[in-house]
Amino acid sequence: MSTLAGMWRSLWRGTKPPDDWDDVPETAGGRWSRAVLRLAVIFGLLFGCVFFAFWWAGAAVNFTAARAADRSAPTWIVEGLVRDAVSHQPIPWAKVEDDPAGQPPFFHVDADIRGVYLLSTLAEPHHVRVSAPGYTPQIIPIGRAWFVWMPRGKERKEINLVPLRH
């Protein structure tokens, strides 16, 4: 046992210059308390990074499993304003929906009287279709790839619809 302890002690002391090691501490805590504090901080950071990696991997697996089982919950918020491209006036009651050409589930919402909308949808990259009577429908890309985004998030999109007369 003393041989093992002696080996670790020589390895530990090998990391510092010889004149920097004294068996007598300078103060009540000495160098040992600083070393223990440093090791505790390093351990805490390492533990936090590992915890974050496991949490993120679990969120990715949950998202993929829910998508495969067709029970996805909307975790991505798209908000903004729908306007007329010519007059820049808000378009009330514009329809904002997931593009029907994409994969289900499809989420939709209508803008309010001021043209403001708030769509809850899936976070994966896909398209949203925006339409209103008298305007050319517009398809816009939303979402982010898994390795770039976190499982939840927000995105702001200002949409200008072109009137059919132009």
Phi, psi and omega in degrees: 000318181291333178292317178295316178297320178295322179296313179296323180294319179292324177293318179297316181289337179291348180274352181236156174296150185301325182282355180270354183250119174236144176283342180259123180291151180290319180232188181300317179277318179066197182288333183295322180292324177293320179294318179295320178297316177299314180296323179294319179294316178298316178298317179298317178295317178298315178299317179297318179295318179294318178300315179298317180298317178293320179297314182295318178296320177296320178295321178295316179294317178298317179298314181294319180294318178295323179294318180291327181273002179059041176225043181290141176253140180291128180233002183243129181253126174246123181230158179167203185224136176257125183232162171283130183291336182269306185269347182062021176274146178297148178254108181288148174061026175295145182264124178242119185213156173298140183300123180298343178283349180274194180272142175289164004281155180250133178244150180211161178203155174255141176291159179277191183293338178265006179082007181275136179227159177215102184256125172264126184211188178279151184279346182292155179296127175199188183243152176240138179256129180242127182215158176204150178301131179089005182230151175286126179298150180233140178249127181235145177278143176219174177085175180219157178290155185303319185285352180259325188250166173268165185300341179231155178177180181229155178212141180246129179228119173267126187242129177248113179267139180270130177297151181293335182291338183271000000 
